[in-house]
Amino acid sequence: MCKPITIGALVSGGGTNLQAIMDACRRREINARMAFVGSDNPHAAALDRARDNGLPTFIVDYAAIIRRYREDPSAFQCPQPRKIVDTVLQRCREAGLVPCDGGKPYVHTRLAAETRLLSEMAPYAVDLLVLAGFMRTLSPFFIDAVNAASTDPRIMNIHPALLPAFPGMDGYGDTFRYGCKVGGCTVHFVDYGEDTGPIIDQRAFSIADNDTLDDVRRKGLALEWELYPECIQRFAQNRLKVEKRTWQTRPGHSVSRLVVVERIQAPEPLNP
């Protein structure tokens, strides 16, 4: 068997997906070792779950950083040089994370928070960072610092909808309110956009006419707790490959995307 990979996790809330991942590691269903759990929320119940499992935790309080900026923007010290600020701002605009004529408050506060995140993560040298209910978008600055390359992503997320439908904060709610007959969840790698990264796998469930929003969420979470550990294990086995594919949509026009394909036979381990 390959050497276990090292995983870090970022959380914001209750941590049920984190629990599913920790349980799968303990049962050796994932060939991995959990190294840390970080949060933007000092009151996240997921931190208690991590501590109960003997994992180191840390907090980077995004809300406090944003409050400090709003109180006096002129006194706010961004920890990164102007060249990096301008580059990240442009990439955030291109990804649609901020308006094309704005976004400086977002970028300044994100860079402050993410510089601290990276500092907290640095001692652990993780192979994979999983977002387990982390409710903050990540800037290109952070993503580029963690990823080995665009075709070698190292940040994984689970989303409560069948992407590309219903990105954003409330996937199950959006699915339910749209009257969909099928809902689901998606595990994907993280790129610069909001829930736009290459899809690793998806699970679907039927929605009955008399289902409530609570029913939809209950069905979805049950699938999340199965799917997320399975996808992490495929990563640990080095079975996931990201490649660029291009399709001609009509004469003279084409579209390109990064997609995840699964290797039939795994190559050498990530960390032999």
MILOLUM-72069 format. One line per 5 residues: number of its first residue (from 1); their letters; for each residue y, x, z of C-alpha. Coordinates in nm, 4 decimals. Example, Ala and Ser with C-alpha at 12.3 -4.5 7.8 and 13.67 -1.06 7.14 Angstrom:
2
1> AS> -0.4500/1.2300/0.7800 ~ -0.1060/1.3670/0.7140
END
This chain:
272
1> MCKPI> 0.0000/0.0000/0.0000 ~ 0.3563/0.1153/-0.0700 ~ 0.5693/0.2352/0.2156 ~ 0.7607/-0.0562/0.3761 ~ 1.1151/-0.1011/0.2563
6> TIGAL> 1.4079/-0.1332/0.4956 ~ 1.5998/-0.4614/0.5013 ~ 1.9363/-0.5533/0.6484 ~ 2.0642/-0.9101/0.6795 ~ 2.4054/-1.0763/0.6938
11> VSGGG> 2.4343/-1.4196/0.8565 ~ 2.6967/-1.6736/0.9586 ~ 2.5136/-1.9654/1.1184 ~ 2.1895/-2.0764/1.2736 ~ 1.9652/-1.8299/1.0960
16> TNLQA> 1.6632/-2.0385/0.9959 ~ 1.6158/-1.8315/0.6803 ~ 1.6563/-1.5163/0.8870 ~ 1.3825/-1.6446/1.1167 ~ 1.1548/-1.7091/0.8196
21> IMDAC> 1.2109/-1.3526/0.6976 ~ 1.1538/-1.1973/1.0402 ~ 0.8374/-1.4032/1.0872 ~ 0.7062/-1.3004/0.7451 ~ 0.7708/-0.9335/0.8251
26> RRREI> 0.5875/-0.9702/1.1563 ~ 0.2903/-1.1347/0.9818 ~ 0.3015/-0.8552/0.7198 ~ 0.3597/-1.1049/0.4422 ~ 0.6597/-0.8877/0.3522
31> NARMA> 0.6002/-0.5147/0.3365 ~ 0.9301/-0.4398/0.5059 ~ 1.1048/-0.3419/0.8254 ~ 1.4147/-0.5268/0.9435 ~ 1.6849/-0.2765/1.0411
36> FVGSD> 1.9854/-0.4850/1.1503 ~ 2.1546/-0.8232/1.1423 ~ 2.5306/-0.8443/1.0920 ~ 2.7612/-1.1441/1.1034 ~ 3.1177/-1.2510/1.0354
41> NPHAA> 3.0874/-1.5106/1.3137 ~ 3.0764/-1.3965/1.6779 ~ 2.9153/-1.7274/1.7741 ~ 2.6383/-1.7340/1.5121 ~ 2.3104/-1.8481/1.6647
46> ALDRA> 2.1344/-1.6190/1.4171 ~ 2.2534/-1.3225/1.6242 ~ 2.0542/-1.4542/1.9207 ~ 1.7474/-1.4873/1.6981 ~ 1.7893/-1.1243/1.5921
51> RDNGL> 1.8336/-0.9997/1.9495 ~ 1.5285/-1.1970/2.0596 ~ 1.3366/-0.9987/1.7976 ~ 1.4744/-0.6676/1.9205 ~ 1.7016/-0.6061/1.6223
56> PTFIV> 2.0382/-0.4310/1.6387 ~ 2.3316/-0.6626/1.5638 ~ 2.6978/-0.6204/1.4812 ~ 2.9957/-0.8456/1.4153 ~ 3.2842/-0.8081/1.1723
61> DYAAI> 3.5159/-1.0953/1.2585 ~ 3.6556/-1.2046/0.9205 ~ 3.8571/-1.4887/1.0752 ~ 4.0400/-1.2499/1.3093 ~ 4.1205/-1.0173/1.0174
66> IRRYR> 4.2586/-1.3068/0.8123 ~ 4.4672/-1.4290/1.1070 ~ 4.6142/-1.0831/1.1532 ~ 4.7123/-1.0706/0.7864 ~ 4.8738/-1.4153/0.7964
71> EDPSA> 5.0723/-1.3315/1.1075 ~ 5.2444/-1.0371/0.9405 ~ 5.1347/-0.9410/0.5868 ~ 5.3864/-0.6563/0.5702 ~ 5.2311/-0.4895/0.8748
76> FQCPQ> 4.8711/-0.5323/0.7589 ~ 4.7088/-0.1993/0.6770 ~ 4.4522/-0.2112/0.3978 ~ 4.1968/0.0675/0.4567 ~ 4.1528/0.1433/0.0869
81> PRKIV> 4.3973/0.3237/-0.1478 ~ 4.6163/0.1322/-0.3907 ~ 4.4031/0.2274/-0.6915 ~ 4.0931/0.0643/-0.5395 ~ 4.2940/-0.2421/-0.4340
86> DTVLQ> 4.4231/-0.2907/-0.7893 ~ 4.0785/-0.2406/-0.9437 ~ 3.9112/-0.4873/-0.7068 ~ 4.1903/-0.7406/-0.7596 ~ 4.1438/-0.7244/-1.1364
91> RCREA> 3.7661/-0.7656/-1.1088 ~ 3.8045/-1.0589/-0.8699 ~ 4.0386/-1.2269/-1.1190 ~ 3.7945/-1.1667/-1.4039 ~ 3.5109/-1.3169/-1.1958
96> GLVPC> 3.7183/-1.6240/-1.1104 ~ 3.7203/-1.5517/-0.7377 ~ 4.1016/-1.5594/-0.7235 ~ 4.3762/-1.7026/-0.9486 ~ 4.4746/-1.4867/-1.2436
101> DGGKP> 4.8271/-1.4505/-1.1012 ~ 4.7340/-1.4127/-0.7321 ~ 4.4625/-1.3013/-0.4944 ~ 4.6276/-1.0200/-0.3002 ~ 4.5705/-1.1781/0.0450
106> YVHTR> 4.2020/-1.2316/-0.0414 ~ 4.1531/-0.8762/-0.1638 ~ 4.3424/-0.7095/0.1222 ~ 4.1517/-0.8984/0.3915 ~ 3.8175/-0.8637/0.2117
111> LAAET> 3.8607/-0.4896/0.1765 ~ 3.9460/-0.4613/0.5453 ~ 3.6384/-0.6618/0.6471 ~ 3.4015/-0.5045/0.3968 ~ 3.5063/-0.1487/0.4803
116> RLLSE> 3.4000/-0.2243/0.8371 ~ 3.0779/-0.3890/0.7168 ~ 2.9847/-0.0820/0.5167 ~ 3.0631/0.1406/0.8134 ~ 2.8353/-0.0657/1.0384
121> MAPYA> 2.5576/-0.0639/0.7772 ~ 2.5809/0.3071/0.6923 ~ 2.3429/0.4420/0.9607 ~ 2.0541/0.2240/0.8396 ~ 2.0241/0.3187/0.4681
126> VDLLV> 1.8656/-0.0132/0.3688 ~ 1.6769/-0.0688/0.0448 ~ 1.7713/-0.4370/0.0313 ~ 2.0480/-0.6472/0.1855 ~ 1.9632/-1.0163/0.2234
131> LAGFM> 2.2243/-1.2868/0.2727 ~ 2.0689/-1.5425/0.5066 ~ 2.3367/-1.8068/0.5292 ~ 2.6270/-1.5609/0.5036 ~ 2.9238/-1.7813/0.4216
136> RTLSP> 3.1630/-1.5200/0.2844 ~ 3.1879/-1.4190/-0.0796 ~ 3.1432/-1.0483/-0.1385 ~ 3.3986/-0.8559/-0.3402 ~ 3.3161/-0.6164/-0.6253
141> FFIDA> 3.4089/-0.3314/-0.3887 ~ 3.1247/-0.4170/-0.1502 ~ 2.8730/-0.5076/-0.4212 ~ 2.9261/-0.1795/-0.6063 ~ 2.8919/0.0143/-0.2810
146> VNAAS> 2.5508/-0.1413/-0.2077 ~ 2.4005/-0.1709/-0.5547 ~ 2.2509/0.1311/-0.7252 ~ 2.3656/-0.0085/-1.0627 ~ 2.4223/-0.3447/-1.2326
151> TDPRI> 2.0592/-0.3363/-1.3450 ~ 1.9404/-0.2143/-1.0048 ~ 2.0818/-0.4751/-0.7643 ~ 2.0164/-0.4489/-0.3920 ~ 2.1751/-0.7702/-0.2588
156> MNIHP> 1.9725/-1.0935/-0.2557 ~ 2.0862/-1.4469/-0.1737 ~ 1.9363/-1.7929/-0.1474 ~ 2.1355/-2.0937/-0.2674 ~ 2.0683/-2.4615/-0.1862
161> ALLPA> 2.0632/-2.5906/-0.5438 ~ 1.8983/-2.5264/-0.8768 ~ 2.1492/-2.2851/-1.0238 ~ 2.3470/-2.2777/-1.2420 ~ 2.4040/-2.6359/-1.1235
166> FPGMD> 2.6113/-2.6851/-0.8087 ~ 2.7269/-2.3382/-0.7056 ~ 2.9452/-2.3089/-0.3982 ~ 2.9354/-2.4153/-0.0384 ~ 2.7409/-2.7443/-0.0389
171> GYGDT> 2.4594/-2.7314/-0.2921 ~ 2.2405/-2.9983/-0.1321 ~ 2.5379/-3.2255/-0.0727 ~ 2.6559/-3.1875/-0.4313 ~ 2.3031/-3.2527/-0.5594
176> FRYGC> 2.2731/-3.5671/-0.3485 ~ 2.6173/-3.7071/-0.4310 ~ 2.5625/-3.6538/-0.8043 ~ 2.2579/-3.8790/-0.7884 ~ 2.0134/-3.6131/-0.9024
181> KVGGC> 1.6439/-3.7062/-0.9086 ~ 1.5412/-3.3448/-0.8500 ~ 1.6842/-3.0910/-0.6074 ~ 1.5871/-2.7400/-0.5203 ~ 1.6798/-2.3905/-0.4150
186> TVHFV> 1.7366/-2.0637/-0.5972 ~ 1.6923/-1.7014/-0.4961 ~ 1.9119/-1.4672/-0.6963 ~ 2.0639/-1.1229/-0.6965 ~ 2.4353/-1.1108/-0.6188
191> DYGED> 2.6931/-1.0215/-0.8813 ~ 3.0725/-1.0499/-0.8889 ~ 3.0793/-1.4272/-0.9468 ~ 3.0089/-1.7136/-0.7092 ~ 2.6330/-1.7796/-0.7274
196> TGPII> 2.6170/-1.6443/-1.0837 ~ 2.3789/-1.3498/-1.0352 ~ 2.0413/-1.3068/-1.2071 ~ 1.7913/-1.5690/-1.0913 ~ 1.4728/-1.4383/-0.9302
201> DQRAF> 1.2915/-1.7671/-0.8672 ~ 1.3434/-2.1352/-0.7943 ~ 1.1638/-2.4212/-0.6224 ~ 1.2200/-2.7906/-0.6860 ~ 1.1522/-3.1169/-0.5038
206> SIADN> 1.1849/-3.4809/-0.6015 ~ 1.4587/-3.7015/-0.4565 ~ 1.3573/-4.0627/-0.3919 ~ 1.6028/-4.3487/-0.4289 ~ 1.5972/-4.4104/-0.0534
211> DTLDD> 1.6335/-4.0451/0.0484 ~ 1.9338/-3.9585/0.2629 ~ 2.1300/-3.6355/0.2522 ~ 1.9387/-3.5270/0.5610 ~ 1.6126/-3.5867/0.3712
216> VRRKG> 1.7368/-3.3724/0.0833 ~ 1.8349/-3.0908/0.3160 ~ 1.5057/-3.1114/0.5048 ~ 1.3035/-3.0880/0.1828 ~ 1.5165/-2.8029/0.0544
221> LALEW> 1.5009/-2.5952/0.3706 ~ 1.1230/-2.6217/0.3836 ~ 1.1091/-2.4672/0.0360 ~ 1.3715/-2.2032/0.1209 ~ 1.1621/-2.0737/0.4102
226> ELYPE> 0.8696/-2.0202/0.1695 ~ 1.0561/-1.8931/-0.1347 ~ 1.2887/-1.6362/0.0195 ~ 1.0143/-1.4254/0.1846 ~ 0.8081/-1.4435/-0.1356
231> CIQRF> 1.0961/-1.3037/-0.3433 ~ 1.1662/-1.0291/-0.0904 ~ 0.8003/-0.9287/-0.1057 ~ 0.8182/-0.9024/-0.4854 ~ 1.1168/-0.6724/-0.4430
236> AQNRL> 0.9241/-0.4671/-0.1857 ~ 0.6399/-0.4321/-0.4357 ~ 0.8904/-0.3191/-0.7025 ~ 0.7853/-0.6063/-0.9260 ~ 1.1385/-0.7231/-1.0132
241> KVEKR> 1.3189/-0.5777/-1.3107 ~ 1.6687/-0.6705/-1.4270 ~ 1.7374/-0.6329/-1.7957 ~ 2.0117/-0.7358/-2.0339 ~ 1.9187/-0.9903/-2.2970
246> TWQTR> 2.1265/-1.1162/-2.5869 ~ 2.0785/-1.4409/-2.7795 ~ 2.2447/-1.5544/-3.0990 ~ 2.3840/-1.9044/-3.0390 ~ 2.5148/-1.9570/-3.3908
251> PGHSV> 2.6008/-1.7323/-3.6858 ~ 2.8434/-1.4673/-3.5707 ~ 2.8245/-1.5636/-3.2041 ~ 2.5988/-1.4406/-2.9255 ~ 2.5668/-1.4569/-2.5490
256> SRLVV> 2.4379/-1.1844/-2.3164 ~ 2.3114/-1.2098/-1.9600 ~ 2.1266/-1.0039/-1.7045 ~ 1.7940/-1.1703/-1.6287 ~ 1.5108/-1.0931/-1.3884
261> VERIQ> 1.1670/-1.0344/-1.5340 ~ 0.8561/-0.9617/-1.3331 ~ 0.6570/-0.6521/-1.4016 ~ 0.2895/-0.7223/-1.4633 ~ 0.1946/-0.4032/-1.2847
266> APEPL> 0.4291/-0.2390/-1.0374 ~ 0.5435/0.1149/-1.1084 ~ 0.5900/0.3791/-0.8409 ~ 0.7207/0.2476/-0.5072 ~ 1.0929/0.2335/-0.4356
271> NP> 1.0648/0.4844/-0.1492 ~ 0.7431/0.6865/-0.1851
END
